[in-house]
Amino acid sequence: MEGDVFNKAIRHVIDRLLIWFDANARSMPWREKPSPYGTWISEIMLQQTQVSTVVPYWNRWMSRFPDVNALADADLSEVFENWAGLGYYRRARFLHQAAKQLVDQKKGSLPGTLEEWLALPGIGRYSAGAICSIAFNQAKPILDGNIVRILSRLFGIDEMASGTRRAFWNLSEMLIQECDHFFADQKNHCARFNQSMMELGAVICLPRSPLCQACPVQSFCFAFKNQRVSSLPVLPRREPVTQLWNAALIVQRSNLFALEKGREDGWNAGLWKFPTFDLTPGSSRKSIEKVIAPFVLEKKNKEPILSFTHTITKHRIRLEVYHALLRQEDEDSLLSTLLVWTDLTKLSKLAMSSANRRIANHLRDSVLPHI
């Protein structure tokens, strides 16, 4: 496809996506009452999180932090509390930092340009482009995994080929520029087009079992025409996973449970967690008992009450959870390292990683002995 034929096809793709989006866009609160601030919050929450999960969090967030000033004035602990359950808490930390920066430098005014958004903590090229296009109808490209998948299938591009990331960005920019040039007479044309691409990747052009028969641009799709939908995009090999082994302790004193705060320079910085110890993969049962011995009162408690695996970045972590009843002679030394004792009611409201939240839920649903 060359020259005028290609350009005409591109305009047809854009036109069909705009029409399809207008008829099929899912209802979302940030779309119903659009604002630059609400768009910003939604885009950060939607990173690696499904829309159905985000909606109640977004509603609660906007009720508690309705604008930049309210967010900047809040304590980070309260920000984390309103984020608890969404995971990837760094996103909430960056939102809080960015709000403070905007209040300090711009008296709470939100940026109006891509460059200004990129200067804020936690804002990358995709987020900046999404906010500028959706909130301000600017012709800014977006590119994430969903958009890569659409472009790879639509144009027959191999993700493994050299320099393809730049090619995808160039394609995305070409599409939004074409939209801005030929459809400028339509209301919010750039906002609608970028959202149509997001929507297409979320509900139609799926990684597995895509709904090609319902796709508005099926007739233009290279992968569909050439029966390559299941093989595009070709993803790079994943880096090997590092195996780790941890022990977490539910340290109990009467109806209270001990928690510590994650180190600022470690994983899950600033989040509450059950006391956790690193174990060596392949450790014997005796060596595990030696690690947890100072915290365990009875022999029957030397077996884990819960064990599971979870992933942080490229680390696969086996976590064994032990119920540790606190001995009187250990209280002074233990209290010097633990930062808080809390009951089950408060435990449910604290900001925790998904792994520690799983332990807390198990604790809530279990009947453990009290002393």
RABEL-V588427 format. One record per backbone hydrogen bond with DSSP energy under -0.5 kcal/mol. CO is the residue of the C=O (numbers start at 0). NH is the residue of the N-H. If there is no record, write none. Layout:
{{CO	NH} {CO	NH}}
//
This chain:
{{1	4} {1	5} {2	6} {3	7} {4	8} {5	9} {6	10} {7	11} {8	12} {9	13} {10	14} {11	15} {12	16} {13	17} {14	18} {15	19} {16	20} {17	21} {18	22} {19	23} {20	24} {27	30} {27	31} {28	32} {30	33} {34	38} {35	39} {36	40} {37	41} {38	42} {39	43} {40	44} {41	45} {43	46} {45	47} {45	48} {49	52} {49	53} {50	54} {52	56} {53	57} {54	58} {55	59} {56	60} {57	61} {58	62} {59	63} {60	64} {66	70} {67	71} {68	72} {69	73} {70	73} {74	78} {75	79} {76	80} {77	81} {78	82} {79	82} {79	83} {82	85} {87	90} {88	92} {89	93} {90	94} {91	95} {92	96} {93	97} {94	98} {95	99} {96	100} {97	101} {98	102} {99	103} {100	104} {101	105} {101	107} {102	106} {105	108} {112	116} {113	117} {114	118} {116	119} {119	122} {121	123} {123	127} {124	128} {125	129} {126	130} {127	131} {128	132} {129	133} {130	134} {130	135} {131	135} {131	137} {132	136} {137	139} {143	147} {144	148} {145	149} {146	150} {147	151} {148	152} {149	153} {150	154} {151	155} {151	156} {152	222} {153	221} {156	158} {157	160} {160	163} {162	166} {163	167} {164	168} {165	169} {166	170} {167	171} {168	172} {169	173} {170	174} {171	175} {172	176} {173	177} {174	178} {175	179} {176	180} {177	181} {178	182} {182	185} {185	188} {187	191} {188	192} {189	193} {190	194} {191	195} {192	196} {193	197} {194	198} {195	199} {196	200} {197	201} {198	202} {199	203} {199	204} {203	205} {203	210} {209	211} {210	213} {211	214} {214	217} {216	219} {217	220} {220	224} {221	225} {222	227} {222	228} {223	226} {227	230} {227	231} {228	231} {232	234} {241	315} {243	317} {244	278} {245	319} {246	276} {247	321} {248	250} {248	274} {249	251} {249	323} {250	257} {251	325} {252	255} {255	252} {256	341} {258	338} {258	339} {259	272} {261	269} {262	265} {265	268} {267	270} {270	261} {271	352} {272	259} {274	248} {276	246} {278	244} {278	280} {279	282} {283	287} {284	288} {285	289} {286	290} {287	291} {288	292} {291	294} {291	295} {292	295} {297	300} {298	301} {299	302} {305	320} {307	318} {309	316} {311	314} {313	241} {314	311} {314	316} {315	243} {315	317} {316	309} {316	318} {317	245} {317	319} {318	307} {319	247} {320	304} {320	305} {321	249} {321	323} {322	324} {323	251} {326	329} {326	330} {327	330} {329	333} {330	334} {331	335} {333	336} {333	337} {339	258} {341	256} {342	346} {343	347} {345	348} {345	349} {346	349} {350	271} {352	356} {353	357} {354	358} {355	359} {356	360} {357	361} {358	362} {359	363} {360	364} {361	365} {362	365} {365	367}}
//
